[in-house]
């Protein structure tokens, strides 16, 4: 049994980034619940109101292919930190691999249940399986993990190619999204989940690139020791965010100007634009992670005392509260991710309220944002009492980690180097 680091001692940057990425993933995954219209680029609906298209553009620029690489990078960062802590304790490599194997097996079970019972677009199965590759590589030669990341980078481009050309296939949504009954959707999802488990080592190997990047960043405490790494984090934030935005513009332009591909129907051109969108998303994810680390450090150095001294409702006070709230949500990312799917299952399928056929991108995004916002005060309450999310507790107990309550002291100075930042389910 290993002892978990108390919540109060976690570095803020990774949790803040994780909380933000939850919203990005929720917005990007809304395509998995809408049905009834043919897809265009980035799996968006071809037809929609002006407001729908405006929301589509915002999501294409800021969330699509940006949320998931950020989440994957943080997952790899967590593995890197766990390995570092394992070495500091003198644990053998074999012991580390066995412990992480148990942890990832539990995560695989949670992902399988999620994929069958709730959502066919589950990411946890791929994280659990590909994450074990990171575990095996991180304990090998120092260059093994960077080499694996470089070799699997082209696979990330394959996903981008699909995003760019999906509108040429005539598809109109996930089969489970339009199933007439829950049992019918369950059958569809079960088959897809089993195929995902069987093929994830190949079909999801692209996740290895951002995961490896995160694990390598953990070697230098990039997101924890902010002051020591400020000279690296600042340009990473600026150029990463700029590259992420500029790289998203070409495919987003297709979404606005020619969603039906009346003029641009070349698979080669659309595929290249999709690849650019995907790779720029990885750069954008780096920028977001750096920005989160810098912002979280700034808020923590300012401290809650200064916030309380600020006039109520001032920008300083509100920014600090918002940052700490999103950080708290990041500490329960696994529970929040599953909760989002439970909410959407209650609203979007034909056998519930059938909002998937009745609302467009704007309505779906509004529900996603509202659900994300509602979870923040709940996460804050758990954090104040030193408690983790329910699925975080399940993961830790079954994986052999201590889940005792963490003593939370609002005014205690955080030791950045002590944060576990353990990825999904941290």
Residue, then its C-alpha position, 0 to 999 in steps of 0.5 A: x500500500x502506498x500513501x497518497x499526497x494530501x490534497x493541500x500539497x498538490x501543485x496547482x498548475x496540473x490540476x488547473x489545466x486538468x479542470x480546464x481540459x475537462x471543459x474542452x473534452x466536454x465541448x469536443x465530445x458533444x458531437x457524440x450525442x447530436x444526431x440526425x444531420x450529416x457531419x462536416x469537418x471536425x464531426x460538426x453538423x453541416x446545418x445549423x443556425x448562425x449561433x450554432x455555427x458561431x459556437x462551432x467556430x469557437x470550439x474548433x479554434x479552442x477545444x477540438x484536438x486541444x482538450x484531449x492532448x492536454x489531458x493525455x499530456x497531464x496523464x503522462x505527467x502524472x506517470x512521470x511524477x509517480x515514477x519519480x516518487x517511486x525512485x525517491x522511496x527506493x522502490x524497485x522498477x519491478x515494484x513500480x511496474x506491478x503497482x502501475x499495472x494494477x492501477x491501470x487495470x482498474x482504470x481499464x475496468x472503469x473505462x470499460x464500464x463507462x464505454x458500455x453503460x454511458x458513452x461510446x466515445x470513452x477515452x479511459x480505455x485508451x489511456x489505461x492501455x497506452x499509459x502502460x506503454x509509458x510505464x514500461x518505457x519510462x523505466x528503460x533507457x532515458x531516450x526510450x520514451x522520447x523516441x517512442x513519442x517521436x515514432x508515434x507522432x505520425x499516428x496523431x496525424x491520422x486522427x487529424x486526417x479523419x477530422x478533415x475528411x469525415x464530411x466526405x463520408x456521409x456519416x451523421x452521428x454515432x450509432x448509439x446516439x440515435x438508438x431507439x432504446x437504452x438496451x439497443x444503445x447498450x448493445x451497440x456500445x458493448x460491441x464498440x467497447x470490446x473492439x476498443x479493448x482489443x485494438x487500443x494498442x494500435x488504434x490509440x497509440x497516437x496517445x503515446x506522443x502527448x503522454x510521453x511529452x508529459x512524462x518527459x516534462x515531469x523529469x524537470x518538474x516543469x509544471x510544479x517548480x514554476x519559478x525555476x522553470x519560468x524562463x521556459x514556461x513563459x515562451x512555451x505559453x506564448x508560442x504554444x497558444x499562438x501556434x494552437x490558434x493559428x493552426x486551427x484557422x484553416x480547417x475552421x475556415x472550411x467549417x464556415x465557408x464550405x461545410x457541405x464541401x460544394x467547392x472543396x471536396x479534395x480528400x488530400x487538401x482536407x486531410x492536410x488541413x486536418x493534420x495541421x489542426x491536430x498537430x497545432x492542437x498539441x502545441x496549443x496543449x503545451x501552451x495551455x499547460x504552461x499558462x495554467x502553471x503560471x496562473x496557478x502559481x500567481x494566485x497561490x503566491x498572492x494567497x487567500x489573505x490578499x483575496x479576502x482583503x480585496x473588495x468583494x466582487x473585485x477582479x482579483x478576488x473573483x480570479x482567485x476564487x475561479x482558479x481555485x475552483x477549477x483546480x478543485x475540479x481538476x482533483x476529481x477529474x475522473x469522477x467529473x468526466x464520468x458525471x458529464x456522460x451520465x448527465x448527457x445520457x439523461x438528456x440527449x438520446x431518443x429514449x430520454x429527452x431526445x435533445x440530441x435531435x432537437x438542439x444544435x451546437x449552441x444548445x449542446x455547448x450551453x448544457x456542457x458549460x452549465x454542467x461543468x460550472x455546477x460541478x465546480x462548487x461540488x468539487x470545492x466542497x470535497x476539497x475543503x473537507x480533504x476528500x477526493x471524488x468517489x471514483x478517485x477513491x475507488x481507483x485508489x482503493x482497488x489499486x492499493x493506494x491510501x485514501x485517508x482524508x487529507x487535512x486541508x489548511x487554507x492558509x498553509x503554504x503549498x510545497x510545489x514539489x510535493x504534488x502527485x498530479x497523477x492524471x485521470x483519477x488523481 
